[in-house]
Amino acid sequence: MIGDARDLCDLLAHFNVNGDPALERARKQLEDMIEGVTTDALRTEEDTRAAIHNQAKAILDAYEWGMGEDTELADAA
């Protein structure tokens, strides 16, 4: 799970073909957020899970990703 997120961070650096600084900032924030976090810690440590959830939410909320409350993805969450 965490390994997949790290792989995704690596891919996002290459997929940012327009050099969008907001996307790069968010990618770096995600990378920093999961540094040192293990899948086992997410499974067994409620405080770690809550902290990662809150940090991820803050990253998403900090940017205009076109995922406002009126979108299908927001409704599914």
mmCIF file as gemmi writes it, N, C-alpha and C atoms, coordinates in Angstrom:
data_model
loop_
_atom_site.group_PDB
_atom_site.id
_atom_site.type_symbol
_atom_site.label_atom_id
_atom_site.label_alt_id
_atom_site.label_comp_id
_atom_site.label_asym_id
_atom_site.label_entity_id
_atom_site.label_seq_id
_atom_site.pdbx_PDB_ins_code
_atom_site.Cartn_x
_atom_site.Cartn_y
_atom_site.Cartn_z
_atom_site.occupancy
_atom_site.B_iso_or_equiv
_atom_site.pdbx_formal_charge
_atom_site.auth_seq_id
_atom_site.auth_asym_id
_atom_site.pdbx_PDB_model_num
ATOM 1 N N . MET Axp A 1 ? 0.821 -1.184 0 1 0 ? 1 A 1
ATOM 2 C CA . MET Axp A 1 ? 0 0 0 1 0 ? 1 A 1
ATOM 3 C C . MET Axp A 1 ? 0.872 1.257 0 1 0 ? 1 A 1
ATOM 4 N N . ILE Axp A 2 ? 1.771 1.372 0.931 1 0 ? 2 A 1
ATOM 5 C CA . ILE Axp A 2 ? 2.661 2.534 0.977 1 0 ? 2 A 1
ATOM 6 C C . ILE Axp A 2 ? 3.635 2.489 -0.189 1 0 ? 2 A 1
ATOM 7 N N . GLY Axp A 3 ? 4.086 1.304 -0.539 1 0 ? 3 A 1
ATOM 8 C CA . GLY Axp A 3 ? 4.972 1.168 -1.695 1 0 ? 3 A 1
ATOM 9 C C . GLY Axp A 3 ? 4.305 1.658 -2.962 1 0 ? 3 A 1
ATOM 10 N N . ASP Axp A 4 ? 3.014 1.38 -3.109 1 0 ? 4 A 1
ATOM 11 C CA . ASP Axp A 4 ? 2.266 1.866 -4.272 1 0 ? 4 A 1
ATOM 12 C C . ASP Axp A 4 ? 2.2 3.389 -4.27 1 0 ? 4 A 1
ATOM 13 N N . ALA Axp A 5 ? 2.014 3.978 -3.11 1 0 ? 5 A 1
ATOM 14 C CA . ALA Axp A 5 ? 1.964 5.447 -3.019 1 0 ? 5 A 1
ATOM 15 C C . ALA Axp A 5 ? 3.324 6.045 -3.385 1 0 ? 5 A 1
ATOM 16 N N . ARG Axp A 6 ? 4.392 5.398 -2.957 1 0 ? 6 A 1
ATOM 17 C CA . ARG Axp A 6 ? 5.733 5.89 -3.319 1 0 ? 6 A 1
ATOM 18 C C . ARG Axp A 6 ? 5.952 5.784 -4.827 1 0 ? 6 A 1
ATOM 19 N N . ASP Axp A 7 ? 5.522 4.658 -5.402 1 0 ? 7 A 1
ATOM 20 C CA . ASP Axp A 7 ? 5.639 4.491 -6.854 1 0 ? 7 A 1
ATOM 21 C C . ASP Axp A 7 ? 4.835 5.558 -7.587 1 0 ? 7 A 1
ATOM 22 N N . LEU Axp A 8 ? 3.657 5.862 -7.075 1 0 ? 8 A 1
ATOM 23 C CA . LEU Axp A 8 ? 2.815 6.878 -7.691 1 0 ? 8 A 1
ATOM 24 C C . LEU Axp A 8 ? 3.483 8.25 -7.623 1 0 ? 8 A 1
ATOM 25 N N . CYS Axp A 9 ? 4.127 8.546 -6.523 1 0 ? 9 A 1
ATOM 26 C CA . CYS Axp A 9 ? 4.858 9.822 -6.402 1 0 ? 9 A 1
ATOM 27 C C . CYS Axp A 9 ? 5.94 9.914 -7.479 1 0 ? 9 A 1
ATOM 28 N N . ASP Axp A 10 ? 6.652 8.815 -7.695 1 0 ? 10 A 1
ATOM 29 C CA . ASP Axp A 10 ? 7.68 8.804 -8.735 1 0 ? 10 A 1
ATOM 30 C C . ASP Axp A 10 ? 7.068 9.036 -10.113 1 0 ? 10 A 1
ATOM 31 N N . LEU Axp A 11 ? 5.936 8.372 -10.381 1 0 ? 11 A 1
ATOM 32 C CA . LEU Axp A 11 ? 5.278 8.527 -11.673 1 0 ? 11 A 1
ATOM 33 C C . LEU Axp A 11 ? 4.742 9.944 -11.871 1 0 ? 11 A 1
ATOM 34 N N . LEU Axp A 12 ? 4.195 10.532 -10.821 1 0 ? 12 A 1
ATOM 35 C CA . LEU Axp A 12 ? 3.642 11.878 -10.941 1 0 ? 12 A 1
ATOM 36 C C . LEU Axp A 12 ? 4.701 12.892 -11.357 1 0 ? 12 A 1
ATOM 37 N N . ALA Axp A 13 ? 5.92 12.684 -10.913 1 0 ? 13 A 1
ATOM 38 C CA . ALA Axp A 13 ? 6.994 13.594 -11.312 1 0 ? 13 A 1
ATOM 39 C C . ALA Axp A 13 ? 7.177 13.557 -12.826 1 0 ? 13 A 1
ATOM 40 N N . HIS Axp A 14 ? 7.023 12.385 -13.428 1 0 ? 14 A 1
ATOM 41 C CA . HIS Axp A 14 ? 7.196 12.237 -14.875 1 0 ? 14 A 1
ATOM 42 C C . HIS Axp A 14 ? 5.946 12.642 -15.655 1 0 ? 14 A 1
ATOM 43 N N . PHE Axp A 15 ? 4.779 12.478 -15.052 1 0 ? 15 A 1
ATOM 44 C CA . PHE Axp A 15 ? 3.531 12.797 -15.74 1 0 ? 15 A 1
ATOM 45 C C . PHE Axp A 15 ? 3.175 14.278 -15.702 1 0 ? 15 A 1
ATOM 46 N N . ASN Axp A 16 ? 3.9 15.055 -14.956 1 0 ? 16 A 1
ATOM 47 C CA . ASN Axp A 16 ? 3.644 16.493 -14.871 1 0 ? 16 A 1
ATOM 48 C C . ASN Axp A 16 ? 4.28 17.18 -16.076 1 0 ? 16 A 1
ATOM 49 N N . VAL Axp A 17 ? 3.75 16.873 -17.247 1 0 ? 17 A 1
ATOM 50 C CA . VAL Axp A 17 ? 4.365 17.336 -18.496 1 0 ? 17 A 1
ATOM 51 C C . VAL Axp A 17 ? 4.281 18.845 -18.687 1 0 ? 17 A 1
ATOM 52 N N . ASN Axp A 18 ? 3.332 19.494 -18.055 1 0 ? 18 A 1
ATOM 53 C CA . ASN Axp A 18 ? 3.214 20.946 -18.157 1 0 ? 18 A 1
ATOM 54 C C . ASN Axp A 18 ? 4.02 21.678 -17.096 1 0 ? 18 A 1
ATOM 55 N N . GLY Axp A 19 ? 4.666 20.905 -16.209 1 0 ? 19 A 1
ATOM 56 C CA . GLY Axp A 19 ? 5.461 21.527 -15.15 1 0 ? 19 A 1
ATOM 57 C C . GLY Axp A 19 ? 4.619 22.31 -14.162 1 0 ? 19 A 1
ATOM 58 N N . ASP Axp A 20 ? 3.416 21.812 -13.882 1 0 ? 20 A 1
ATOM 59 C CA . ASP Axp A 20 ? 2.493 22.484 -12.968 1 0 ? 20 A 1
ATOM 60 C C . ASP Axp A 20 ? 3.102 22.533 -11.564 1 0 ? 20 A 1
ATOM 61 N N . PRO Axp A 21 ? 3.407 23.734 -11.068 1 0 ? 21 A 1
ATOM 62 C CA . PRO Axp A 21 ? 4.041 23.838 -9.754 1 0 ? 21 A 1
ATOM 63 C C . PRO Axp A 21 ? 3.138 23.354 -8.619 1 0 ? 21 A 1
ATOM 64 N N . ALA Axp A 22 ? 1.824 23.518 -8.753 1 0 ? 22 A 1
ATOM 65 C CA . ALA Axp A 22 ? 0.905 23.045 -7.707 1 0 ? 22 A 1
ATOM 66 C C . ALA Axp A 22 ? 0.925 21.521 -7.63 1 0 ? 22 A 1
ATOM 67 N N . LEU Axp A 23 ? 0.935 20.862 -8.783 1 0 ? 23 A 1
ATOM 68 C CA . LEU Axp A 23 ? 0.996 19.396 -8.794 1 0 ? 23 A 1
ATOM 69 C C . LEU Axp A 23 ? 2.309 18.913 -8.205 1 0 ? 23 A 1
ATOM 70 N N . GLU Axp A 24 ? 3.399 19.569 -8.539 1 0 ? 24 A 1
ATOM 71 C CA . GLU Axp A 24 ? 4.697 19.178 -7.99 1 0 ? 24 A 1
ATOM 72 C C . GLU Axp A 24 ? 4.742 19.398 -6.479 1 0 ? 24 A 1
ATOM 73 N N . ARG Axp A 25 ? 4.173 20.511 -6.009 1 0 ? 25 A 1
ATOM 74 C CA . ARG Axp A 25 ? 4.113 20.766 -4.568 1 0 ? 25 A 1
ATOM 75 C C . ARG Axp A 25 ? 3.314 19.68 -3.858 1 0 ? 25 A 1
ATOM 76 N N . ALA Axp A 26 ? 2.149 19.34 -4.414 1 0 ? 26 A 1
ATOM 77 C CA . ALA Axp A 26 ? 1.303 18.313 -3.813 1 0 ? 26 A 1
ATOM 78 C C . ALA Axp A 26 ? 2.008 16.956 -3.835 1 0 ? 26 A 1
ATOM 79 N N . ARG Axp A 27 ? 2.695 16.66 -4.935 1 0 ? 27 A 1
ATOM 80 C CA . ARG Axp A 27 ? 3.439 15.4 -5.03 1 0 ? 27 A 1
ATOM 81 C C . ARG Axp A 27 ? 4.508 15.325 -3.951 1 0 ? 27 A 1
ATOM 82 N N . LYS Axp A 28 ? 5.225 16.415 -3.777 1 0 ? 28 A 1
ATOM 83 C CA . LYS Axp A 28 ? 6.284 16.46 -2.758 1 0 ? 28 A 1
ATOM 84 C C . LYS Axp A 28 ? 5.691 16.347 -1.356 1 0 ? 28 A 1
ATOM 85 N N . GLN Axp A 29 ? 4.554 16.994 -1.136 1 0 ? 29 A 1
ATOM 86 C CA . GLN Axp A 29 ? 3.9 16.899 0.172 1 0 ? 29 A 1
ATOM 87 C C . GLN Axp A 29 ? 3.484 15.463 0.462 1 0 ? 29 A 1
ATOM 88 N N . LEU Axp A 30 ? 2.948 14.784 -0.54 1 0 ? 30 A 1
ATOM 89 C CA . LEU Axp A 30 ? 2.568 13.385 -0.371 1 0 ? 30 A 1
ATOM 90 C C . LEU Axp A 30 ? 3.791 12.529 -0.078 1 0 ? 30 A 1
ATOM 91 N N . GLU Axp A 31 ? 4.841 12.761 -0.827 1 0 ? 31 A 1
ATOM 92 C CA . GLU Axp A 31 ? 6.079 12.019 -0.624 1 0 ? 31 A 1
ATOM 93 C C . GLU Axp A 31 ? 6.608 12.225 0.801 1 0 ? 31 A 1
ATOM 94 N N . ASP Axp A 32 ? 6.612 13.471 1.254 1 0 ? 32 A 1
ATOM 95 C CA . ASP Axp A 32 ? 7.069 13.773 2.615 1 0 ? 32 A 1
ATOM 96 C C . ASP Axp A 32 ? 6.146 13.154 3.663 1 0 ? 32 A 1
ATOM 97 N N . MET Axp A 33 ? 4.841 13.157 3.374 1 0 ? 33 A 1
ATOM 98 C CA . MET Axp A 33 ? 3.849 12.635 4.319 1 0 ? 33 A 1
ATOM 99 C C . MET Axp A 33 ? 4.059 11.149 4.587 1 0 ? 33 A 1
ATOM 100 N N . ILE Axp A 34 ? 4.403 10.389 3.563 1 0 ? 34 A 1
ATOM 101 C CA . ILE Axp A 34 ? 4.515 8.94 3.749 1 0 ? 34 A 1
ATOM 102 C C . ILE Axp A 34 ? 5.924 8.486 4.09 1 0 ? 34 A 1
ATOM 103 N N . GLU Axp A 35 ? 6.863 9.42 4.121 1 0 ? 35 A 1
ATOM 104 C CA . GLU Axp A 35 ? 8.239 9.072 4.477 1 0 ? 35 A 1
ATOM 105 C C . GLU Axp A 35 ? 8.274 8.417 5.855 1 0 ? 35 A 1
ATOM 106 N N . GLY Axp A 36 ? 8.811 7.234 5.928 1 0 ? 36 A 1
ATOM 107 C CA . GLY Axp A 36 ? 8.951 6.531 7.192 1 0 ? 36 A 1
ATOM 108 C C . GLY Axp A 36 ? 7.703 5.797 7.671 1 0 ? 36 A 1
ATOM 109 N N . VAL Axp A 37 ? 6.597 5.928 6.948 1 0 ? 37 A 1
ATOM 110 C CA . VAL Axp A 37 ? 5.353 5.256 7.326 1 0 ? 37 A 1
ATOM 111 C C . VAL Axp A 37 ? 5.343 3.871 6.692 1 0 ? 37 A 1
ATOM 112 N N . THR Axp A 38 ? 4.931 2.887 7.451 1 0 ? 38 A 1
ATOM 113 C CA . THR Axp A 38 ? 4.847 1.527 6.928 1 0 ? 38 A 1
ATOM 114 C C . THR Axp A 38 ? 3.39 1.099 6.798 1 0 ? 38 A 1
ATOM 115 N N . THR Axp A 39 ? 3.161 0.138 5.939 1 0 ? 39 A 1
ATOM 116 C CA . THR Axp A 39 ? 1.819 -0.412 5.785 1 0 ? 39 A 1
ATOM 117 C C . THR Axp A 39 ? 1.353 -1.019 7.098 1 0 ? 39 A 1
ATOM 118 N N . ASP Axp A 40 ? 2.264 -1.684 7.795 1 0 ? 40 A 1
ATOM 119 C CA . ASP Axp A 40 ? 1.919 -2.287 9.084 1 0 ? 40 A 1
ATOM 120 C C . ASP Axp A 40 ? 1.465 -1.227 10.083 1 0 ? 40 A 1
ATOM 121 N N . ALA Axp A 41 ? 2.147 -0.083 10.094 1 0 ? 41 A 1
ATOM 122 C CA . ALA Axp A 41 ? 1.75 0.993 11.01 1 0 ? 41 A 1
ATOM 123 C C . ALA Axp A 41 ? 0.349 1.493 10.678 1 0 ? 41 A 1
ATOM 124 N N . LEU Axp A 42 ? 0.031 1.591 9.389 1 0 ? 42 A 1
ATOM 125 C CA . LEU Axp A 42 ? -1.313 2.026 9.006 1 0 ? 42 A 1
ATOM 126 C C . LEU Axp A 42 ? -2.37 1.01 9.428 1 0 ? 42 A 1
ATOM 127 N N . ARG Axp A 43 ? -2.009 -0.258 9.391 1 0 ? 43 A 1
ATOM 128 C CA . ARG Axp A 43 ? -2.96 -1.303 9.786 1 0 ? 43 A 1
ATOM 129 C C . ARG Axp A 43 ? -3.195 -1.339 11.29 1 0 ? 43 A 1
ATOM 130 N N . THR Axp A 44 ? -2.137 -1.115 12.056 1 0 ? 44 A 1
ATOM 131 C CA . THR Axp A 44 ? -2.212 -1.387 13.497 1 0 ? 44 A 1
ATOM 132 C C . THR Axp A 44 ? -2.232 -0.153 14.393 1 0 ? 44 A 1
ATOM 133 N N . GLU Axp A 45 ? -1.838 0.992 13.876 1 0 ? 45 A 1
ATOM 134 C CA . GLU Axp A 45 ? -1.736 2.189 14.722 1 0 ? 45 A 1
ATOM 135 C C . GLU Axp A 45 ? -2.793 3.206 14.312 1 0 ? 45 A 1
ATOM 136 N N . GLU Axp A 46 ? -3.823 3.29 15.115 1 0 ? 46 A 1
ATOM 137 C CA . GLU Axp A 46 ? -4.926 4.194 14.795 1 0 ? 46 A 1
ATOM 138 C C . GLU Axp A 46 ? -4.468 5.644 14.705 1 0 ? 46 A 1
ATOM 139 N N . ASP Axp A 47 ? -3.544 6.054 15.576 1 0 ? 47 A 1
ATOM 140 C CA . ASP Axp A 47 ? -3.077 7.44 15.547 1 0 ? 47 A 1
ATOM 141 C C . ASP Axp A 47 ? -2.293 7.745 14.266 1 0 ? 47 A 1
ATOM 142 N N . THR Axp A 48 ? -1.509 6.791 13.799 1 0 ? 48 A 1
ATOM 143 C CA . THR Axp A 48 ? -0.781 6.97 12.539 1 0 ? 48 A 1
ATOM 144 C C . THR Axp A 48 ? -1.752 7.062 11.376 1 0 ? 48 A 1
ATOM 145 N N . ARG Axp A 49 ? -2.732 6.166 11.367 1 0 ? 49 A 1
ATOM 146 C CA . ARG Axp A 49 ? -3.747 6.161 10.313 1 0 ? 49 A 1
ATOM 147 C C . ARG Axp A 49 ? -4.505 7.485 10.284 1 0 ? 49 A 1
ATOM 148 N N . ALA Axp A 50 ? -4.883 7.986 11.448 1 0 ? 50 A 1
ATOM 149 C CA . ALA Axp A 50 ? -5.614 9.255 11.537 1 0 ? 50 A 1
ATOM 150 C C . ALA Axp A 50 ? -4.74 10.424 11.082 1 0 ? 50 A 1
ATOM 151 N N . ALA Axp A 51 ? -3.482 10.401 11.462 1 0 ? 51 A 1
ATOM 152 C CA . ALA Axp A 51 ? -2.574 11.485 11.077 1 0 ? 51 A 1
ATOM 153 C C . ALA Axp A 51 ? -2.38 11.52 9.565 1 0 ? 51 A 1
ATOM 154 N N . ILE Axp A 52 ? -2.191 10.362 8.958 1 0 ? 52 A 1
ATOM 155 C CA . ILE Axp A 52 ? -2.019 10.293 7.503 1 0 ? 52 A 1
ATOM 156 C C . ILE Axp A 52 ? -3.3 10.73 6.806 1 0 ? 52 A 1
ATOM 157 N N . HIS Axp A 53 ? -4.434 10.283 7.314 1 0 ? 53 A 1
ATOM 158 C CA . HIS Axp A 53 ? -5.72 10.695 6.737 1 0 ? 53 A 1
ATOM 159 C C . HIS Axp A 53 ? -5.872 12.213 6.775 1 0 ? 53 A 1
ATOM 160 N N . ASN Axp A 54 ? -5.588 12.808 7.923 1 0 ? 54 A 1
ATOM 161 C CA . ASN Axp A 54 ? -5.739 14.257 8.085 1 0 ? 54 A 1
ATOM 162 C C . ASN Axp A 54 ? -4.767 15.02 7.182 1 0 ? 54 A 1
ATOM 163 N N . GLN Axp A 55 ? -3.539 14.522 7.065 1 0 ? 55 A 1
ATOM 164 C CA . GLN Axp A 55 ? -2.563 15.18 6.199 1 0 ? 55 A 1
ATOM 165 C C . GLN Axp A 55 ? -2.967 15.073 4.73 1 0 ? 55 A 1
ATOM 166 N N . ALA Axp A 56 ? -3.44 13.905 4.321 1 0 ? 56 A 1
ATOM 167 C CA . ALA Axp A 56 ? -3.879 13.725 2.932 1 0 ? 56 A 1
ATOM 168 C C . ALA Axp A 56 ? -5.066 14.633 2.625 1 0 ? 56 A 1
ATOM 169 N N . LYS Axp A 57 ? -5.994 14.72 3.555 1 0 ? 57 A 1
ATOM 170 C CA . LYS Axp A 57 ? -7.155 15.594 3.368 1 0 ? 57 A 1
ATOM 171 C C . LYS Axp A 57 ? -6.712 17.051 3.244 1 0 ? 57 A 1
ATOM 172 N N . ALA Axp A 58 ? -5.758 17.448 4.054 1 0 ? 58 A 1
ATOM 173 C CA . ALA Axp A 58 ? -5.258 18.824 3.999 1 0 ? 58 A 1
ATOM 174 C C . ALA Axp A 58 ? -4.599 19.12 2.652 1 0 ? 58 A 1
ATOM 175 N N . ILE Axp A 59 ? -3.866 18.147 2.111 1 0 ? 59 A 1
ATOM 176 C CA . ILE Axp A 59 ? -3.246 18.328 0.799 1 0 ? 59 A 1
ATOM 177 C C . ILE Axp A 59 ? -4.322 18.504 -0.266 1 0 ? 59 A 1
ATOM 178 N N . LEU Axp A 60 ? -5.311 17.63 -0.26 1 0 ? 60 A 1
ATOM 179 C CA . LEU Axp A 60 ? -6.39 17.724 -1.248 1 0 ? 60 A 1
ATOM 180 C C . LEU Axp A 60 ? -7.184 19.015 -1.099 1 0 ? 60 A 1
ATOM 181 N N . ASP Axp A 61 ? -7.446 19.416 0.129 1 0 ? 61 A 1
ATOM 182 C CA . ASP Axp A 61 ? -8.234 20.627 0.375 1 0 ? 61 A 1
ATOM 183 C C . ASP Axp A 61 ? -7.477 21.904 0.014 1 0 ? 61 A 1
ATOM 184 N N . ALA Axp A 62 ? -6.149 21.832 -0.029 1 0 ? 62 A 1
ATOM 185 C CA . ALA Axp A 62 ? -5.337 23.019 -0.277 1 0 ? 62 A 1
ATOM 186 C C . ALA Axp A 62 ? -5.31 23.428 -1.748 1 0 ? 62 A 1
ATOM 187 N N . TYR Axp A 63 ? -5.771 22.552 -2.62 1 0 ? 63 A 1
ATOM 188 C CA . TYR Axp A 63 ? -5.687 22.814 -4.051 1 0 ? 63 A 1
ATOM 189 C C . TYR Axp A 63 ? -7.052 22.712 -4.705 1 0 ? 63 A 1
ATOM 190 N N . GLU Axp A 64 ? -7.196 23.378 -5.836 1 0 ? 64 A 1
ATOM 191 C CA . GLU Axp A 64 ? -8.404 23.286 -6.66 1 0 ? 64 A 1
ATOM 192 C C . GLU Axp A 64 ? -8.197 22.141 -7.64 1 0 ? 64 A 1
ATOM 193 N N . TRP Axp A 65 ? -8.664 20.959 -7.296 1 0 ? 65 A 1
ATOM 194 C CA . TRP Axp A 65 ? -8.453 19.8 -8.158 1 0 ? 65 A 1
ATOM 195 C C . TRP Axp A 65 ? -9.676 19.495 -9.001 1 0 ? 65 A 1
ATOM 196 N N . GLY Axp A 66 ? -10.685 20.322 -8.945 1 0 ? 66 A 1
ATOM 197 C CA . GLY Axp A 66 ? -11.9 20.012 -9.689 1 0 ? 66 A 1
ATOM 198 C C . GLY Axp A 66 ? -12.696 18.902 -9.042 1 0 ? 66 A 1
ATOM 199 N N . MET Axp A 67 ? -12.514 18.742 -7.74 1 0 ? 67 A 1
ATOM 200 C CA . MET Axp A 67 ? -13.211 17.686 -7.002 1 0 ? 67 A 1
ATOM 201 C C . MET Axp A 67 ? -14.042 18.299 -5.886 1 0 ? 67 A 1
ATOM 202 N N . GLY Axp A 68 ? -14.834 19.284 -6.24 1 0 ? 68 A 1
ATOM 203 C CA . GLY Axp A 68 ? -15.685 19.937 -5.255 1 0 ? 68 A 1
ATOM 204 C C . GLY Axp A 68 ? -16.769 19.003 -4.744 1 0 ? 68 A 1
ATOM 205 N N . GLU Axp A 69 ? -17.559 19.477 -3.841 1 0 ? 69 A 1
ATOM 206 C CA . GLU Axp A 69 ? -18.583 18.656 -3.208 1 0 ? 69 A 1
ATOM 207 C C . GLU Axp A 69 ? -19.645 18.188 -4.201 1 0 ? 69 A 1
ATOM 208 N N . ASP Axp A 70 ? -19.743 18.838 -5.346 1 0 ? 70 A 1
ATOM 209 C CA . ASP Axp A 70 ? -20.775 18.473 -6.305 1 0 ? 70 A 1
ATOM 210 C C . ASP Axp A 70 ? -20.318 17.412 -7.315 1 0 ? 70 A 1
ATOM 211 N N . THR Axp A 71 ? -19.116 16.859 -7.155 1 0 ? 71 A 1
ATOM 212 C CA . THR Axp A 71 ? -18.642 15.85 -8.086 1 0 ? 71 A 1
ATOM 213 C C . THR Axp A 71 ? -18.972 14.458 -7.597 1 0 ? 71 A 1
ATOM 214 N N . GLU Axp A 72 ? -18.964 13.5 -8.514 1 0 ? 72 A 1
ATOM 215 C CA . GLU Axp A 72 ? -19.256 12.122 -8.168 1 0 ? 72 A 1
ATOM 216 C C . GLU Axp A 72 ? -18.23 11.549 -7.204 1 0 ? 72 A 1
ATOM 217 N N . LEU Axp A 73 ? -16.952 11.888 -7.38 1 0 ? 73 A 1
ATOM 218 C CA . LEU Axp A 73 ? -15.91 11.356 -6.493 1 0 ? 73 A 1
ATOM 219 C C . LEU Axp A 73 ? -16.111 11.847 -5.069 1 0 ? 73 A 1
ATOM 220 N N . ALA Axp A 74 ? -16.448 13.105 -4.91 1 0 ? 74 A 1
ATOM 221 C CA . ALA Axp A 74 ? -16.679 13.636 -3.563 1 0 ? 74 A 1
ATOM 222 C C . ALA Axp A 74 ? -17.893 12.953 -2.932 1 0 ? 74 A 1
ATOM 223 N N . ASP Axp A 75 ? -18.928 12.686 -3.745 1 0 ? 75 A 1
ATOM 224 C CA . ASP Axp A 75 ? -20.116 12.034 -3.212 1 0 ? 75 A 1
ATOM 225 C C . ASP Axp A 75 ? -19.833 10.604 -2.796 1 0 ? 75 A 1
ATOM 226 N N . ALA Axp A 76 ? -18.898 9.931 -3.463 1 0 ? 76 A 1
ATOM 227 C CA . ALA Axp A 76 ? -18.591 8.54 -3.143 1 0 ? 76 A 1
ATOM 228 C C . ALA Axp A 76 ? -17.757 8.423 -1.884 1 0 ? 76 A 1
ATOM 229 N N . ALA Axp A 77 ? -17.072 9.48 -1.486 1 0 ? 77 A 1
ATOM 230 C CA . ALA Axp A 77 ? -16.177 9.436 -0.336 1 0 ? 77 A 1
ATOM 231 C C . ALA Axp A 77 ? -16.886 9.415 0.97 1 0 ? 77 A 1
